[in-house]
Amino acid sequence: MRELANQLDHIVLTVSDIGESLRFYERALGFERELFRGPHGEPRFALKFGAQKINLQDRSTETPTKARHPTFGAGDFCVLAAIPLDELLAHLRVLRIEIEAGPVARRGALGELRSIYFRDPDGNLVEVAEYVRS
């Protein structure tokens, strides 16, 4: 079968405090805050980076298209570092963000990765990686 989808546009995280999550990802990874309108005009928030984004919702977010069982801390995703991973690691240490693992070798969509792992305020596991050049 031929490929019918080929890029990730956005993911959605359910968080306990949208403002706290926005501030965390802005500080930790330099993501840009975006305010947009949902399908019925309701205010929504996202974090933009590269050509992707993470939409944020809390339990009270009303939208007709929502996960069946939105849960805090169930996210586990990987983003690619825009700077050398060692520089990012030093930045996170200055912010006193606890590194759970890494740097460690992993396998990504396009090959071998070098990754670090940490958690956001709701316990979502964030992996930041760089591809290893041969």
C-alpha positions in Angstrom: 0.0 0.0 0.0 1.3 3.5 -0.8 1.9 6.0 2.0 -1.3 8.0 2.7 0.0 10.4 5.4 3.6 11.6 5.7 4.1 14.3 8.3 3.0 15.0 11.9 1.3 18.4 12.1 0.4 18.6 15.8 -0.3 16.6 19.0 -2.6 17.5 21.9 -1.6 17.4 25.5 -4.1 17.5 28.4 -2.5 19.5 31.2 -3.6 20.6 34.6 -2.6 24.3 34.1 -2.3 25.7 30.6 -0.5 28.8 31.8 2.1 26.8 33.7 2.6 24.4 30.7 3.1 27.4 28.3 5.7 28.9 30.6 7.5 25.6 31.1 7.9 24.8 27.3 8.8 28.5 26.5 11.6 28.4 29.1 12.8 24.8 28.6 12.7 24.5 24.8 12.0 28.1 23.4 8.6 27.1 22.0 6.4 30.0 20.9 3.0 30.5 22.5 0.0 30.7 20.1 -3.6 31.7 20.8 -6.1 30.4 18.3 -9.8 29.9 18.1 -11.5 26.5 18.4 -14.2 25.3 16.0 -16.9 27.3 18.0 -14.8 30.4 18.6 -13.5 29.3 22.0 -9.9 30.4 22.9 -7.3 27.7 22.6 -3.5 27.7 23.2 -0.7 25.9 21.5 3.1 25.8 21.5 4.7 26.3 18.1 8.1 25.0 17.1 9.5 24.4 13.6 6.6 23.4 11.4 4.7 21.6 14.2 2.8 22.5 17.3 1.5 21.1 20.5 -2.1 22.1 21.3 -2.9 22.3 25.0 -6.2 21.6 26.7 -7.3 21.1 30.2 -10.2 19.0 31.4 -12.6 21.9 31.0 -11.6 22.5 27.3 -14.7 22.1 25.2 -14.2 21.0 21.7 -16.1 18.5 19.5 -13.0 16.5 18.7 -11.2 15.5 21.8 -9.6 12.3 23.1 -12.1 9.9 24.7 -10.2 9.8 28.0 -7.9 12.9 28.3 -5.4 12.2 31.0 -2.7 14.3 32.7 0.9 13.0 32.2 0.1 10.4 29.6 2.1 12.1 26.9 5.5 10.6 25.7 7.0 12.3 22.7 10.3 13.2 21.0 11.4 16.5 19.4 14.6 17.1 17.6 17.0 19.6 19.1 17.7 22.8 17.1 21.0 23.3 18.8 23.7 20.8 19.8 22.2 18.4 22.4 25.0 19.2 24.9 24.1 22.9 24.8 20.5 22.1 25.4 21.4 19.9 28.3 23.4 22.7 29.9 20.5 25.1 29.4 18.1 22.6 31.1 20.5 22.2 34.0 20.7 26.0 34.5 16.9 25.9 34.7 17.1 23.1 37.3 15.0 20.8 35.1 15.8 17.2 36.2 17.1 15.0 33.5 15.6 11.5 33.9 17.9 9.8 31.4 20.6 10.6 28.9 22.4 11.3 26.9 21.6 7.8 25.6 21.5 6.0 22.3 18.1 5.5 20.7 16.6 4.8 17.3 14.5 7.5 15.6 12.4 7.6 12.4 15.5 8.3 10.3 18.3 6.5 12.1 20.4 6.6 15.3 19.7 9.2 17.9 21.4 10.6 20.9 18.6 11.6 23.4 17.9 13.1 26.8 14.6 12.7 28.7 12.8 15.0 31.2 9.3 15.6 32.4 7.0 18.6 32.1 4.9 19.8 35.1 2.2 17.2 34.5 4.7 14.3 34.2 4.6 14.0 30.4 7.8 12.4 29.2 9.7 14.7 26.8 12.6 13.3 24.8 14.9 15.7 23.0 17.3 14.2 20.5 19.8 14.8 17.8 20.7 12.4 14.9 24.1 10.8 15.2 26.2 11.5 12.1 28.3 8.6 10.8 
